Amino acid sequence: MVYLQNASDPVVWWSTDLLVERPEWMGRPLGPDITPEISWFPVVAFWQTTVDMAGSYGVQAPHGHRYGTTSVDGWAAVVPRTAGPPPTRGG
């Protein structure tokens, strides 16, 4: 099983739990593209993450909800490699 997620992707982190609970992903160590100035405040973090989802495609991969070719790497990690020639069309 493979999970693809960027540390800065608000889509994967959004939850109504943000209204009242500090999420684990805001703890240390932070993901590689999370600013160390990040803070959690009840209700505020929920709304900030909600608004961030709207802009999560407006960044370059591999940040936000842009994964680029990372999904290819994920598939390569779980699909078994087979020996022999590649499949041909028509049989």
Buried (B, 14 or more C-beta within 10 A) or exposed (E): EEEEBBBBBBBBBBEEEBEEEBBEBBEEEBBEEBEEEEEBEEEEBBEBBEEBBEEBEEBEEBBBBBBEEBEEEBEEEEEEEEEEEEEEEEE
